[in-house]
Amino acid sequence: MYSRRKKTYERHNIWRSYSDMMAGLLLLFVLVMCVSFMQAQKNYQEKLAEEAAHQLTQNELLSQLEERESLLASQQTELDEQSALLASQQEDLDKQSALLASQQEDLNKQSALVLSQQSELEKQNSLMLQQQAALDEQEQLMMAQQQKLEQIIGVKADLIADLKQQFDEHSINVVIDEADGSIALDSNVLFGYNENELTDEGNEMLGELLPIYCKVLMTPDYQSYLAEISIDGYTDTSGDYLYNLKLSQERALAVANYLFTIADSFLDEQEQQNLRSKLTANGHSMSNPVYSEDGQINMDASRRVEIKFRLKDEEMINEMKQILDTTSVGISE
């Protein structure tokens, strides 16, 4: 009984011990679970806190990323605008480059043209210098000719003035042409009608006039300039031309012949020789008639004998004078 009780007690103690051990284990398990739960809770809280912090960090990073993306977008927009501006500027630059190239081409053409014109100008300057040299030479020649012309004109004027003075001093009434120094003698006084022999009145007239006229022309002051002394006969316009030509020639010869018959009375031998070398007698028939103021031919005045002189190179000098006058007018214009 006791043994049984003892066994029951022992069994009971074993179950109690087992129960206590199981309760202890359970308690330990609970404690472990509590600790684990608390540790898990703590870990969970820490994880939540960490995730919250991480989320915050992510949000901040996301915000920063968005700001950066916004900034990048803004910068990209500015870059696009700058790219567009650069493209526009590049286009303008290309246009300006093309314009500059065109202008450079034009400038090259203009430079070539300027060089060509410069070359042409140099040629023209050279030609102008040559022309100026020729012009200077011509001007010097013209000045020399002008001086010669003025000298000849002065000699002619002096000669005519001396003739007039000598005639006045000898009280001989005669008209001297101021242009050529000629003296017109009335054929009606010198000759009879259709005659070629001098009348007494004609001889007297020539005897007074010819010595003075020839003596003045034969003076040394005028001798070197004198080219010719001419006696020219003229008739009126009536009658036959050839008849009048013969008559005018015979009358001119009659005056010349009378001059040489009296020449030794007022000229020395040398002067007579000079007179023979310069005197000519010519008949002109009815050419060069004299007209009245009413335009009609003056028949009496047309019948005449003219005595005139010509200085050396006078025709050339008269032509030169016309050229000089024309040149002077051209220069003055």
Order of alpha helices (4+ residues) and beta strands (2+ residues): alpha-beta-alpha-alpha-alpha-beta-alpha-alpha-beta-alpha-beta-alpha
